[in-house]
Amino acid sequence: MSIFDLGRMADAPECSSAGCHDAAAWTIAWRNPRIHPETRVKEWAACDAHRDHLRDWLASRDFPVEVVAFGTTVEQVG
């Protein structure tokens, strides 16, 4: 732990974007329909700044994607 981590909870949810340590505000639920059944949902956390970028990256690969407030459970994605 560095001095920059002091005062920040070690288990606080962070954005999944590479190198970003901002707090997660969004859950990006997705699945790869070529290998996952409809009931298999993967989740990425996203801050406000990276929400659209992460969602668009997944959508450009034709993955079903749903964006919800962080902490919201998604049972199934398209």
N, C-alpha and C positions, 0 to 999 in steps of 0.2 A: 504494500500500500504506500502510495506517495503522499506527500503533503497536500497535493491537489485533491486527494480523495477524502480528506478529513471533513467531517460534517455531512458527507453524502452517504446514504445507506448503501452498503455493499450489495444488498439484494434488491435495490430499487430497479424497476424495469427500465431498460434503456432501449433506444432505437436500434433496429437491426441493420441499419445502413452502415456500411464499412467505415470505421473510424469515428462514428458519431456516438457521443456519450450523453446526448440529451435525453430527457425523460420521455418515456413513451406516452402518447396521448391517444393512439389509434392501434387497433388490431387489424391486420390485413390477413383475412382468411382466404386460403386458396387450396387448390389441388391440381395435380397433373392428371387429366382424365385418361391419358394413355397407360398409366400405371396404378392409379388410385381409384378405388370404388367411390361412389358418391358419398359414402359415410366417412371417408378418410379426409379429414380437414387438417391442413397444416396452417400454422399461424406465424406471422412476423409482427413484431412491434414496430411502430413508427412514431417519430416526432412530427410536429406540424410541418416542418420544413421538408421532410423526406416522404411524407405520405403519398403524394401524387407520383413521385418518381418511382417508388417501390411498386405501387399499384400498376402504373403504366408498364413497368418492366415485365411483370407477370402477365398482364393482359396482352402484351405484344406477342407472347408465346402461346396465345389462345388458351390460357389457363382460366377457369372460372375463378373470379375474385369478388370478395365482398369486404368492404371497409366499414368497421363499426368502432364505437368508442372503446378505448382500452378497458379491459375487464368484462366486456360483454362476450358471452359464449355464443359461438356459431356452431350449430349441430351439423349443417350440411351446406355445401356450396354448389350451386348450379349443376 
